[in-house]
Amino acid sequence: MRSAAIRIQELDDSQLEEFVDLWASQKSKLYVSVERVGGANDKGRDVIGF
């Protein structure tokens, strides 16, 4: 069985963004809001929580 870290490394860009979005949403107690923003000029921020 492969570790979770190995499986995460195998995700493509879109799948990784979706995974992080879902993970951050599950941590919603820590954030007021979670947004998936990706795209041009996002400065590498595909998912943000605040």
Order of alpha helices (4+ residues) and beta strands (2+ residues): alpha-alpha-beta-beta
